Amino acid sequence: MDTPNKQTLILSARDVRSILSMKDAVGAVELAFAEHARGAAMMPPKVYLSLDAYAGDFRAMPSYIGASADAAHPAAAGVKWVNSHPENPARFGLPCVMGVYVLSDPATALPLAILDATVLTAARTGAAAAVASRWLAKPAPKSIGFVGAGVQARWMLDAHRVIYGDALEIVAADVRPEATQAFVSEHCGGRGRIGSIEEAAGCDLVCTSTPGRTPVVQRAWIKPGAHLNAMGADGPGKQELDPAILDAAVVVIDEHHQATHSGEINVPIAEGRYREEQLFGTLGEVVTGKRKVERRADTITLFDSTGLALQDVALARVLYAAAKARGVGTAIELVG
Ligand SMILES: NC(=O)c1ccc[n+]([C@@H]2O[C@H](COP(=O)([O-])OP(=O)(O)OC[C@H]3O[C@@H](n4cnc5c(N)ncnc54)[C@H](O)[C@@H]3O)[C@@H](O)[C@H]2O)c1
């Protein structure tokens, strides 16, 4: 027997940024949704470790994805260990969220890579929104609005460029003027402008990524034929949209347990304002053709995203392959 390779590749946030291609991220995430619908993946529920004494929490997100049908990607397993410590910036000068991903070979359990998961999370979140727009939005949308112009908004814009190029008009709204200013001047390449939340919500594509618990987008602001990516609500009690938007829209979720527990629909369901039977299906069912949205000119579609561990493992294996191909990262013998 050959001497086994026992090396683990360490990839910093800088390494991940240097090898990340949004086109590949969109492809990886689309595949993850498809594999979820085909039952070719495993994803136990997230585990939460709440540490009130430290004003923070950890989440463990394990998953397994089989080899891709075209054999371009081998099977992979992994876990994301990610936190939320809102007081970090003020108290310790550290980010609120920091993530680490451990990617393993499912056949041998060798840890193939340990990588920064902060960039990974933002990229796979942006990619999910773009995949949803690709499958649910009307053809050739002209404008895209961002309600909340923070970290996720930037990655959503980059991912949408993979699908639509630079043709979209961009409207950015945020409660912090400095956030919209930075978003428009640094990311929009001359196609963007600052607008009110109403104007951003009135675009053909609407991406919401605010962390709040009271709706910020009203039903009356949504145009007939619009598609919304509701990304901000990813925890119990979080909510961004007037529930009347849910009634008016074809609502597609990422995964049933997570969406009902912590997605945009969680509060309206808990309040008896929205029924699970109103849901159309999952994005994976749409991507695999199991369910098809019959879109009319005035149909409103909505993707309710909570963020799946499968998106992480699908992108992590692509990043690992890219790092190996390009000689990026530091290989060490980590396990004894
Ligand atoms: N669905 C997913 O997979 C997923 C993944 C990552 C993050 N998230 C969630 O997305 C949300 C945003 O994350 P982020 O990393 O972009 O945070 P961020 O802090 O970088 O950006 C959020 C922005 O929303 C703005 N904002 C807050 N309240 C607002 C309001 N009422 N109206 C308009 N703007 C408002 C803030 O000023 C900020 O600029 C969070 O709730 C986070 O938990 C979801």
The ligand as a Tripos MOL2 file, in Angstrom:
@<TRIPOS>MOLECULE
LIG
   44    48     1     0     0
SMALL
NO_CHARGES

@<TRIPOS>ATOM
      1 N1        -30.1810   33.4340    4.5370 N.am      1 LIG1
      2 C1        -28.9110   33.2210    4.7420 C.2       1 LIG1
      3 O1        -28.3370   32.2310    4.2880 O.2       1 LIG1
      4 C2        -28.1070   34.2230    5.5160 C.ar      1 LIG1
      5 C3        -26.7080   34.1220    5.5160 C.ar      1 LIG1
      6 C4        -25.9740   35.1150    6.1820 C.ar      1 LIG1
      7 C5        -26.6240   36.1390    6.8510 C.ar      1 LIG1
      8 N2        -28.0020   36.1710    6.8610 N.ar      1 LIG1
      9 C6        -28.7210   37.2350    7.5780 C.3       1 LIG1
     10 O2        -28.7480   38.3690    6.7260 O.3       1 LIG1
     11 C7        -28.8650   39.5470    7.5340 C.3       1 LIG1
     12 C8        -27.8340   40.5680    7.0900 C.3       1 LIG1
     13 O3        -26.5260   40.0660    7.2800 O.3       1 LIG1
     14 P1        -25.2690   40.9520    6.8610 P.3       1 LIG1
     15 O4        -24.0750   40.0860    7.1070 O.co2     1 LIG1
     16 O5        -25.4710   41.5310    5.5190 O.co2     1 LIG1
     17 O6        -25.3510   42.0950    7.9830 O.3       1 LIG1
     18 P2        -24.8120   43.5840    7.8590 P.3       1 LIG1
     19 O7        -24.8510   44.1250    9.2350 O.co2     1 LIG1
     20 O8        -23.5260   43.6130    7.0980 O.co2     1 LIG1
     21 O9        -25.9150   44.3170    6.9440 O.3       1 LIG1
     22 C9        -27.2300   44.5330    7.3640 C.3       1 LIG1
     23 C10       -27.6280   45.9340    6.8910 C.3       1 LIG1
     24 O10       -29.0240   46.1190    7.1440 O.3       1 LIG1
     25 C11       -29.1900   47.4820    7.5230 C.3       1 LIG1
     26 N3        -30.4740   47.6290    8.2020 N.ar      1 LIG1
     27 C12       -30.7910   47.2710    9.4620 C.ar      1 LIG1
     28 N4        -32.0860   47.5440    9.6930 N.ar      1 LIG1
     29 C13       -32.5950   48.0890    8.5600 C.ar      1 LIG1
     30 C14       -33.8680   48.5760    8.1850 C.ar      1 LIG1
     31 N5        -34.8970   48.5550    9.0220 N.pl3     1 LIG1
     32 N6        -34.0240   49.0640    6.9420 N.ar      1 LIG1
     33 C15       -32.9880   49.1130    6.0770 C.ar      1 LIG1
     34 N7        -31.7430   48.6720    6.3780 N.ar      1 LIG1
     35 C16       -31.5550   48.1570    7.6020 C.ar      1 LIG1
     36 C17       -27.9940   47.7750    8.3970 C.3       1 LIG1
     37 O11       -27.7650   49.1600    8.5170 O.3       1 LIG1
     38 C18       -26.8950   47.0440    7.6360 C.3       1 LIG1
     39 O12       -26.2370   47.8740    6.7070 O.3       1 LIG1
     40 C19       -28.7230   39.0840    8.9850 C.3       1 LIG1
     41 O13       -30.0100   38.9620    9.5660 O.3       1 LIG1
     42 C20       -28.0750   37.7210    8.8560 C.3       1 LIG1
     43 O14       -28.3650   36.8870    9.9540 O.3       1 LIG1
     44 C21       -28.7430   35.2420    6.2030 C.ar      1 LIG1
@<TRIPOS>BOND
     1     1     2 1
     2     2     3 2
     3     2     4 1
     4     4     5 ar
     5     4    44 ar
     6     5     6 ar
     7     6     7 ar
     8     7     8 ar
     9     8     9 1
    10     8    44 ar
    11     9    10 1
    12     9    42 1
    13    10    11 1
    14    11    12 1
    15    11    40 1
    16    12    13 1
    17    13    14 1
    18    14    15 2
    19    14    16 1
    20    14    17 1
    21    17    18 1
    22    18    19 2
    23    18    20 1
    24    18    21 1
    25    21    22 1
    26    22    23 1
    27    23    24 1
    28    23    38 1
    29    24    25 1
    30    25    26 1
    31    25    36 1
    32    26    27 ar
    33    26    35 ar
    34    27    28 ar
    35    28    29 ar
    36    29    30 ar
    37    29    35 ar
    38    30    31 1
    39    30    32 ar
    40    32    33 ar
    41    33    34 ar
    42    34    35 ar
    43    36    37 1
    44    36    38 1
    45    38    39 1
    46    40    41 1
    47    40    42 1
    48    42    43 1
@<TRIPOS>SUBSTRUCTURE
     1 LIG1         1 GROUP 0 **** ****
